[in-house]
Amino acid sequence: MRRPPQARSPERQSASDQAKRTDATEIDQRQPNATLPPLTLFFDLTDNKDFPMSIQTVGIIGAGTMVNGIAQACAVSGVNVVMVDISDAAVAKGLATVSGSLDRLIKKEKITEADKAAALSRIKTSTSYDDLKGAQLVIEAATENYDLKVKIVKQLDGMLAPEAIIASNTSSISITKLAAVTTRADRFIGMHFFNPVPMMALVEIIRGLQTSDATHAAVHDLSTRLGKSPITVKNAPGFVVNRILVPMINEAFFVLAEGVATAEDIDAGMKLGCNQPIGPLALADMIGLDVCLAVMDVYLQEFGDSKYRACPLLKEMVAAGQLGRKTGKGVYTY
Ligand SMILES: NC(=O)c1ccc[n+]([C@@H]2O[C@H](COP(=O)([O-])OP(=O)(O)OC[C@H]3O[C@@H](n4cnc5c(N)ncnc54)[C@H](O)[C@@H]3O)[C@@H](O)[C@H]2O)c1
């Protein structure tokens, strides 16, 4: 059953505001001449005072689709990068992908040859985690697998400087849970980039329950220096964007299954009526219907709310192997 959002009632708001006022009044009455210490004193208790407020060197784990884009975004913004993967072939391919992407920007006259050379000079590739030792931030963006990510973040935790921050680019794994396997849970955070990273302005910055304000501030600052527009998100399944996007796609399958409109008209409706650049069904074909179904199943399990049940038509199409563009047939035929 769908539940309306729980709005905070004006009564409750004013009661809590009243409580705050009462607290302040009580402090004033107890110590009429005392000057209250700055609020930051309360927030800084767990924070290291030598915290790197300006991150200059970023380590990135994995040299796949996402890491190439993150490395490029960092390097063109003047941030040094150490890109580490498990194989030499992967890092060589990763660097070649960045080089090709910069060539396309030169052709579009967005950067010069000199900009490209400067950006590439900032990227160091390696297959050894030892080369990450000088990084103030390491972004884990390896294959999406919980056990693998736990292994990687434990390894990073054991070798990085105590003040270094670890971030994960995971799409679906709990940041709070990953942070908890390290000894620096306050210096652990999610940085969810969007594909293709050099083109997409958004970074979801995900705060685990333990993430400190200083960690959030350092990562927020870096994200804006990369030219991104970050949003801050509390750790929760799907974070913000996928939490809204994938159920919308699922609803489009219900609308299609009920014969309310054709696939073409559903997509045209959402493009023309909501200014979406691509219709939800065409987007499902791009993402992969199996991925959409898996995400809905995670939400159903994690939230225990039937509003996240997958559309039977989506399940049928996945069972038939009609997964979208990657199989040549999904909602549309390719
Ligand atoms: N592809 C997307 O659209 C997208 C978008 C947002 C977030 N993400 C997330 O980003 C992460 C990476 O996704 P991707 O699409 O780039 O994956 P990918 O499969 O393209 O690349 C993963 C890389 O990780 C490497 N790797 C595996 N184990 C490693 C280890 N122990 N140490 C170092 N490297 C290792 C692999 O060799 C591979 O090169 C995932 O967590 C994914 O959920 C992906």
The ligand as a MOL file (V3000), in Angstrom:
LIG
                    3D

  0  0  0     0  0            999 V3000
M  V30 BEGIN CTAB
M  V30 COUNTS 44 48 0 0 0
M  V30 BEGIN ATOM
M  V30 1 N 28.6500 1.8260 -14.6170 0
M  V30 2 C 27.8060 2.7010 -14.0880 0
M  V30 3 O 26.9470 3.2870 -14.7870 0
M  V30 4 C 27.9090 3.0660 -12.6220 0
M  V30 5 C 27.3030 4.2550 -12.1700 0
M  V30 6 C 27.4550 4.6230 -10.8150 0
M  V30 7 C 28.1770 3.7960 -9.9510 0
M  V30 8 N 28.7410 2.6340 -10.4290 0 CHG=1
M  V30 9 C 29.5120 1.8090 -9.4880 0
M  V30 10 O 30.8970 2.0100 -9.7430 0
M  V30 11 C 31.6200 0.7990 -9.4440 0
M  V30 12 C 32.4120 0.3760 -10.6620 0
M  V30 13 O 31.5280 0.1700 -11.7430 0
M  V30 14 P 32.0670 0.0680 -13.2430 0
M  V30 15 O 30.8590 0.0880 -14.1140 0
M  V30 16 O 33.1540 1.0680 -13.4650 0 CHG=-1
M  V30 17 O 32.6990 -1.4140 -13.2220 0
M  V30 18 P 33.6580 -2.1010 -14.2760 0
M  V30 19 O 33.2800 -3.5330 -14.3100 0
M  V30 20 O 33.6900 -1.3290 -15.5840 0
M  V30 21 O 35.1250 -1.9490 -13.6270 0
M  V30 22 C 35.4610 -2.5450 -12.4100 0
M  V30 23 C 37.0020 -2.6300 -12.3370 0
M  V30 24 O 37.3530 -3.0370 -11.0070 0
M  V30 25 C 38.5410 -3.7970 -11.1300 0
M  V30 26 N 38.7990 -4.5560 -9.8950 0
M  V30 27 C 38.1990 -5.6920 -9.4580 0
M  V30 28 N 38.7430 -6.0790 -8.2840 0
M  V30 29 C 39.6830 -5.1420 -7.9500 0
M  V30 30 C 40.5840 -4.9760 -6.8520 0
M  V30 31 N 40.6250 -5.8590 -5.8390 0
M  V30 32 N 41.4090 -3.9050 -6.8450 0
M  V30 33 C 41.3920 -3.0150 -7.8670 0
M  V30 34 N 40.5670 -3.1230 -8.9360 0
M  V30 35 C 39.7180 -4.1750 -8.9840 0
M  V30 36 C 38.2860 -4.6640 -12.3600 0
M  V30 37 O 39.5130 -5.2000 -12.8720 0
M  V30 38 C 37.6160 -3.6460 -13.3090 0
M  V30 39 O 38.5770 -3.0070 -14.1380 0
M  V30 40 C 30.5690 -0.1940 -8.9710 0
M  V30 41 O 30.5100 -0.1660 -7.5750 0
M  V30 42 C 29.2740 0.3290 -9.5820 0
M  V30 43 O 28.1300 -0.0500 -8.8620 0
M  V30 44 C 28.6340 2.2620 -11.7430 0
M  V30 END ATOM
M  V30 BEGIN BOND
M  V30 1 1 1 2
M  V30 2 2 2 3
M  V30 3 1 2 4
M  V30 4 1 4 5
M  V30 5 2 4 44
M  V30 6 2 5 6
M  V30 7 1 6 7
M  V30 8 2 7 8
M  V30 9 1 8 9
M  V30 10 1 8 44
M  V30 11 1 9 10
M  V30 12 1 9 42
M  V30 13 1 10 11
M  V30 14 1 11 12
M  V30 15 1 11 40
M  V30 16 1 12 13
M  V30 17 1 13 14
M  V30 18 2 14 15
M  V30 19 1 14 16
M  V30 20 1 14 17
M  V30 21 1 17 18
M  V30 22 2 18 19
M  V30 23 1 18 20
M  V30 24 1 18 21
M  V30 25 1 21 22
M  V30 26 1 22 23
M  V30 27 1 23 24
M  V30 28 1 23 38
M  V30 29 1 24 25
M  V30 30 1 25 26
M  V30 31 1 25 36
M  V30 32 1 26 27
M  V30 33 1 26 35
M  V30 34 2 27 28
M  V30 35 1 28 29
M  V30 36 1 29 30
M  V30 37 2 29 35
M  V30 38 1 30 31
M  V30 39 2 30 32
M  V30 40 1 32 33
M  V30 41 2 33 34
M  V30 42 1 34 35
M  V30 43 1 36 37
M  V30 44 1 36 38
M  V30 45 1 38 39
M  V30 46 1 40 41
M  V30 47 1 40 42
M  V30 48 1 42 43
M  V30 END BOND
M  V30 END CTAB
M  END
